[in-house]
Amino acid sequence: MNYLTYTEKMNYLLEMIINGRLYSLQQASEKYNCSKSTIKRMLKTLRLQGYSIKYCKKTQKYFIKNE
């Protein structure tokens, strides 16, 4: 995966989180045809960019915590 593709997928991952459509790492890895580890790295990169991404066990989806 080249940098442009990786960045596009990461931006779409962020959009999925904002819209409340990211339920699991498995879901995202199947959608992007990559491993769950790659999705974890994307989430880590987004967190380093300043997004406070959390996972809610009750609703079973990722969200951005407003501070």
Secondary structure, DSSP 8 states (H G I E B T S, - for coil): --HHHHHHHHHHHHHHHHTT----HHHHHHHHTS-HHHHHHHHHHHHHTT--EEEETTTTEEEE---
